[in-house]
Amino acid sequence: MDRSDLAAWLRLALTPGVGNHAARRLLARAGLPQTLFSRPASDWGDCLTLAQVRALGTEPAGLAALLDATWQWLQETRDGVAHAVLTLADTAYPAALLATEDPPLLLYVMGPRALLDSATPFPADPCLAMVGSRNPTAQGAEHAREFARALRLAGLCIVSGLALGVDAAAHEGALDGAPEETDGVAQAATIAVVGTGLDRVYPRRNLDLAHRIARRGLLVSEYPLGTPPLAANFPKRNRIIAGLSQGTLVVEAALQSGSLITARLAAEQGREVFAIPGSIHAPQSRGCHALIRQGAKLVESVQDVLEELRLPAPRAPAVAAVPQADALEDPVLAAMGFDPIGLDALVARTGMAAAALQVALLEHELEGSVARLPGGLFQRLGRG
């Protein structure tokens, strides 16, 4: 779009009191924002309140500065990463999101220049949202990473929210499951939907991850440049995560969590909801168990997701799965099970001396098959 088109869209999006629903009613009548603002605001009084009509007739504060910043941002390309703003009128606007009840007027997008220059920057193949706890168990983070990797190998684009914990692990797994970039990017490996302007990264601990996603996936926001990490924005952005996706997989979640909001939105949009079960002792599993009781698909392997979405199995030989006990495995691992466990309980189960058990646990930690948790607990990671 040219600068005047951008100015009209930004003005509509920034007009106080005129939300997405009222704006879409106006666009249904006017066609485009340029037409809308070329006529007196009173012409639209039959589909707006009096307060909205008054607001529409006044240029929002800060519009000129935002237009300058956004126009400059659109011209920037660094290390092959480019920027775009998609409107509801753009053919490149993702069809899955457009079909939802509340699609954003504008999508700010960051990703590889080769991808943003294409006619379809958003994936044509199915997308799957993966969400979960910001403080997952060691096994939960491992599940997120391995499931995302295998699902990406199966051809799905993984959508999440760039939060700490499960979100970050899912993005990392998807990037690991994508082919290395050569001359261009054929399809986004993962999409991060954020709750800030795209000129900011939140949380800062995920700065390097955000840069990796920008080179091989997409960063997406409905919020204008300069928007800080406001608490109210993150639950709202969850409708975009669900709306871009054919289904939502919840890896770990407490009973009161944003992940359950995403799952509810997915169900309301007619999309599939999946949940990985966990320990009955872990608070992070209770949300998943509640979803399963409400009808979510219980997931033990990637194949469970692919079958429900009617997709072929991945060509890669290894498929992620919730680990199961093996009678021939290491006796310490067998005694641990897959729930967090303390040293005293493990001594009782194995009959080993505490000193010898600590040596064995250290060896498993170094191998990556056991994680040390806060509170003197240990948890098996399903490897080794």
Long-range contacts (C-beta under 8 A, 24 or more apart in sequence): 1-85, 1-87, 3-67, 3-71, 4-34, 5-32, 5-33, 5-34, 6-67, 6-70, 6-71, 6-74, 6-85, 7-63, 7-67, 8-32, 8-33, 8-34, 8-36, 8-37, 9-33, 9-85, 9-87, 9-105, 9-106, 10-63, 10-66, 10-67, 10-70, 10-106, 10-224, 11-37, 11-59, 11-60, 11-63, 12-36, 12-37, 12-105, 13-105, 13-106, 13-224, 14-60, 14-62, 14-63, 14-66, 14-224, 15-52, 15-55, 15-56, 15-60, 16-55, 16-60, 17-49, 17-51, 17-52, 17-55, 18-48, 18-52, 18-55, 18-56, 20-102, 20-103, 20-104, 20-105, 21-102, 22-47, 22-48, 22-52, 23-105, 24-88, 24-105, 26-56, 27-88, 27-89, 32-89, 66-224, 66-225, 66-226, 69-199, 69-225, 69-226, 70-224, 70-225, 73-198, 73-199, 73-225, 77-113, 79-215, 80-112, 80-113, 80-114, 80-215, 81-110, 81-111, 81-112, 81-113, 81-214, 81-215, 82-110, 82-111, 82-112, 82-113, 82-116, 82-117, 83-108, 83-109, 83-110, 83-116, 83-198, 84-108, 84-109, 84-110, 84-116, 84-121, 85-109, 91-119, 92-119, 92-120, 92-121, 92-122, 94-122, 94-244, 96-127, 96-243, 96-244, 96-245, 96-246, 97-240, 97-243, 97-244, 99-243, 100-239, 100-242, 100-243, 100-269, 101-268, 101-269, 102-239, 103-243, 104-222, 104-240, 105-222, 106-222, 106-224, 107-220, 107-221, 107-222, 108-197, 108-198, 108-220, 108-221, 108-222, 108-223, 108-224, 108-225, 109-198, 109-218, 109-219, 109-220, 110-198, 110-214, 110-218, 110-219, 110-220, 111-185, 111-188, 111-214, 111-217, 111-218, 111-219, 112-181, 112-184, 112-185, 112-214, 112-215, 112-216, 114-183, 114-184, 114-185, 115-184, 115-185, 115-187, 115-188, 115-218, 121-188, 121-218, 122-188, 122-191, 122-218, 122-244, 123-157, 123-187, 123-188, 123-191, 124-187, 125-155, 125-156, 125-157, 125-187, 126-155, 126-156, 126-157, 126-246, 126-309, 126-311, 127-156, 127-157, 127-158, 127-159, 127-191, 127-244, 127-245, 127-246, 128-156, 128-157, 128-158, 128-159, 128-245, 128-246, 128-247, 128-248, 128-249, 128-305, 128-309, 129-158, 129-159, 129-160, 129-241, 129-242, 129-244, 129-245, 129-247, 129-248, 129-249, 129-262, 129-266, 130-158, 130-159, 130-160, 130-166, 130-167, 130-170, 130-248, 130-249, 130-251, 131-160, 131-161, 131-166, 131-167, 131-170, 131-238, 131-241, 131-248, 131-249, 131-250, 131-251, 131-253, 131-258, 131-259, 131-262, 131-263, 132-165, 132-166, 132-167, 132-170, 132-250, 132-251, 132-252, 132-253, 132-259, 132-284, 133-165, 133-166, 133-251, 133-252, 133-253, 133-254, 133-257, 133-259, 133-284, 134-163, 134-164, 134-165, 134-166, 134-167, 135-164, 135-165, 135-284, 136-165, 136-166, 136-169, 136-251, 136-252, 136-284, 137-252, 137-278, 137-279, 137-282, 137-284, 137-340, 137-373, 137-379, 138-371, 138-373, 138-379, 138-381, 139-278, 139-338, 139-371, 139-379, 139-380, 139-381, 139-382, 140-165, 140-166, 140-251, 140-252, 140-278, 140-284, 141-165, 141-166, 141-169, 142-169, 142-381, 142-382, 142-383, 143-251, 143-252, 143-276, 143-320, 143-322, 144-169, 144-170, 144-173, 144-251, 144-252, 145-169, 145-170, 145-172, 145-173, 145-176, 146-173, 146-320, 147-173, 147-249, 147-251, 147-276, 147-302, 147-305, 147-320, 148-172, 148-173, 148-174, 148-177, 148-190, 149-173, 149-174, 149-176, 149-177, 149-320, 150-177, 150-302, 150-314, 150-316, 150-318, 150-319, 150-320, 151-177, 151-302, 151-305, 151-314, 151-320, 152-176, 152-177, 152-178, 152-189, 152-190, 153-177, 153-314, 153-315, 153-316, 154-302, 154-306, 154-311, 154-312, 154-313, 154-314, 154-316, 155-311, 155-314, 156-311, 157-187, 157-188, 157-189, 157-190, 157-191, 157-217, 158-189, 158-190, 158-191, 159-190, 159-191, 159-193, 159-241, 159-244, 159-245, 160-190, 160-191, 160-192, 160-193, 160-241, 161-192, 161-193, 161-194, 161-195, 161-234, 161-237, 161-238, 161-241, 161-258, 162-192, 162-193, 162-194, 162-201, 162-202, 162-206, 162-209, 162-210, 162-213, 162-219, 163-203, 163-206, 163-234, 164-203, 164-205, 164-206, 166-251, 166-252, 166-259, 167-192, 168-206, 168-209, 170-251, 171-209, 171-212, 171-213, 171-217, 172-209, 174-217, 175-212, 175-213, 175-216, 175-217, 178-216, 181-215, 181-216, 185-216, 188-216, 188-217, 188-218, 189-216, 189-217, 190-216, 190-217, 190-218, 191-217, 191-218, 191-219, 191-220, 191-244, 192-217, 192-218, 192-219, 192-220, 193-220, 193-221, 193-237, 193-240, 193-241, 193-244, 194-219, 194-220, 194-221, 194-223, 194-237, 195-221, 195-223, 195-229, 195-230, 195-233, 195-234, 195-236, 195-237, 196-221, 196-223, 196-227, 196-228, 196-229, 196-233, 197-221, 197-223, 197-224, 197-225, 197-226, 197-227, 197-228, 198-225, 199-225, 199-226, 200-226, 200-227, 200-228, 200-229, 202-229, 220-244, 234-258, 235-261, 238-262, 238-265, 239-265, 242-266, 242-269, 242-271, 243-269, 245-271, 246-271, 246-272, 246-309, 247-271, 247-272, 247-273, 247-274, 247-305, 247-308, 247-309, 248-272, 248-273, 248-274, 249-274, 249-275, 249-276, 249-299, 249-305, 250-274, 250-275, 250-276, 250-287, 250-288, 250-291, 250-296, 251-276, 251-288, 252-276, 252-278, 252-282, 252-284, 252-285, 252-287, 252-288, 253-284, 253-286, 253-287, 253-288, 253-291, 254-283, 254-284, 254-286, 254-287, 255-283, 255-286, 255-287, 255-290, 257-287, 259-287, 260-287, 260-290, 260-291, 263-291, 263-296, 272-297, 272-308, 272-309, 273-297, 274-298, 274-299, 274-304, 274-305, 274-308, 275-299, 276-300, 276-322, 277-322, 279-338, 279-339, 279-340, 281-339, 281-340, 282-339, 282-340, 322-382, 323-380, 323-382, 330-364, 330-384, 332-357, 332-360, 332-361, 332-364, 333-364, 333-369, 333-370, 333-380, 333-384, 336-370, 336-378, 336-379, 336-380, 337-380, 338-379, 338-380, 338-382, 339-379, 340-373, 340-377, 340-378, 340-379, 341-377, 341-378, 341-379, 342-375, 342-376, 342-377, 342-378, 343-376, 343-378, 346-378
